[in-house]
Every structure is written in C-alpha cells, then in structure tokens.
Amino acid sequence: MTLTVEILNTNALNLLSDMEHLDLIRLNASTKTTTTSSKKLSSEFAGALKLTDTQYKAYQNTLQENRNEWERNIF
C-alpha cells in the first residue's frame, strides 16, 4: 500500500526513519530529502488560530502577562 504523508514536524520524520530501520515501512528517496519553504513562517501561519473576539482578547492578555513576567524583578 502506498500513502503520501505531509510532515508537519521534524520529529515525525525521525519517527518515520526509526520505523524504516525496523523494516516496518519503506521511505522513497524523494521523501527522504527535506525541502525548505521559501515562505516566511509568519505568512504561513497567519490566521491559523481561529479565535472569537473574546478568545483573542484573552489570548493577548495572557501573552502580555507572560511578557511582563520577564520584566519582573525576582531579587
């Protein structure tokens, strides 16, 4: 059986490679080569989070709180 798989995370490629070493699957030569996207990550992931206005505001507040933690004096 032949399937086409889109790798979303480099760890998945490592898992597939391990499965190949165990003779569970065979990776074709074209799938072994990694391709780098010329798109910027910001444009690739823009709009990936589908949030309502309330969720967006809560998310932004959480981000701001996390950023403020770095400015906090811990001594």
DRENDO-1510 file (C-alpha; in Angstrom, 1 decimal, always signed):
<recs>
REC; n; res; u; v; w
REC; 1; MET; +0.0; +0.0; +0.0 .
REC; 2; THR; +1.3; +3.5; -0.9 .
REC; 3; LEU; +0.4; +6.6; +1.1 .
REC; 4; THR; +1.5; +10.2; +0.8 .
REC; 5; VAL; +2.3; +11.8; +4.1 .
REC; 6; GLU; +2.9; +15.5; +4.8 .
REC; 7; ILE; +5.4; +16.0; +7.5 .
REC; 8; LEU; +4.4; +18.8; +9.9 .
REC; 9; ASN; +7.1; +18.4; +12.4 .
REC; 10; THR; +10.7; +17.3; +12.1 .
REC; 11; ASN; +10.2; +14.8; +14.9 .
REC; 12; ALA; +7.7; +13.0; +12.7 .
REC; 13; LEU; +10.5; +12.4; +10.1 .
REC; 14; ASN; +12.7; +11.0; +12.9 .
REC; 15; LEU; +9.9; +8.6; +13.8 .
REC; 16; LEU; +9.4; +7.5; +10.2 .
REC; 17; SER; +13.1; +7.0; +9.9 .
REC; 18; ASP; +13.1; +4.8; +13.0 .
REC; 19; MET; +10.2; +2.8; +11.6 .
REC; 20; GLU; +12.2; +2.3; +8.4 .
REC; 21; HIS; +15.1; +0.9; +10.4 .
REC; 22; LEU; +12.7; -1.6; +12.0 .
REC; 23; ASP; +11.6; -2.7; +8.5 .
REC; 24; LEU; +8.1; -1.6; +9.1 .
REC; 25; ILE; +7.9; +0.9; +6.3 .
REC; 26; ARG; +10.0; +2.0; +3.3 .
REC; 27; LEU; +10.7; +5.6; +2.6 .
REC; 28; ASN; +11.1; +6.6; -1.0 .
REC; 29; ALA; +14.2; +8.6; -2.0 .
REC; 30; SER; +12.0; +11.6; -2.8 .
REC; 31; THR; +10.6; +11.7; +0.7 .
REC; 32; LYS; +14.0; +11.4; +2.4 .
REC; 33; THR; +15.1; +14.8; +1.1 .
REC; 34; THR; +13.9; +17.7; +3.1 .
REC; 35; THR; +12.6; +20.7; +1.3 .
REC; 36; THR; +12.7; +24.2; +2.8 .
REC; 37; SER; +9.9; +26.5; +2.2 .
REC; 38; SER; +10.7; +29.9; +0.8 .
REC; 39; LYS; +7.6; +31.3; +2.5 .
REC; 40; LYS; +8.1; +33.2; +5.8 .
REC; 41; LEU; +6.7; +31.4; +8.8 .
REC; 42; SER; +4.7; +34.4; +9.7 .
REC; 43; SER; +2.8; +34.3; +6.4 .
REC; 44; GLU; +2.4; +30.5; +6.6 .
REC; 45; PHE; +0.8; +30.6; +10.0 .
REC; 46; ALA; -1.1; +33.9; +9.7 .
REC; 47; GLY; -4.7; +33.3; +10.6 .
REC; 48; ALA; -4.0; +29.7; +11.8 .
REC; 49; LEU; -5.8; +30.4; +15.2 .
REC; 50; LYS; -9.5; +30.7; +14.6 .
REC; 51; LEU; -10.5; +32.7; +17.7 .
REC; 52; THR; -13.5; +34.7; +18.6 .
REC; 53; ASP; -13.0; +38.3; +19.7 .
REC; 54; THR; -13.3; +37.2; +23.4 .
REC; 55; GLN; -10.8; +34.4; +22.9 .
REC; 56; TYR; -8.4; +36.7; +21.0 .
REC; 57; LYS; -8.5; +39.3; +23.8 .
REC; 58; ALA; -7.9; +36.7; +26.5 .
REC; 59; TYR; -5.0; +35.3; +24.4 .
REC; 60; GLN; -3.5; +38.7; +24.0 .
REC; 61; ASN; -3.9; +39.4; +27.8 .
REC; 62; THR; -2.1; +36.1; +28.6 .
REC; 63; LEU; +0.7; +37.0; +26.2 .
REC; 64; GLN; +1.1; +40.4; +27.8 .
REC; 65; GLU; +1.2; +38.8; +31.3 .
REC; 66; ASN; +3.8; +36.4; +30.2 .
REC; 67; ARG; +5.9; +39.2; +28.7 .
REC; 68; ASN; +5.6; +41.2; +31.9 .
REC; 69; GLU; +7.0; +38.2; +33.9 .
REC; 70; TRP; +10.3; +38.8; +32.1 .
REC; 71; GLU; +10.4; +42.4; +33.3 .
REC; 72; ARG; +9.6; +41.4; +36.9 .
REC; 73; ASN; +12.4; +41.8; +39.4 .
REC; 74; ILE; +12.9; +38.4; +41.1 .
REC; 75; PHE; +15.5; +39.5; +43.7 .
</recs>
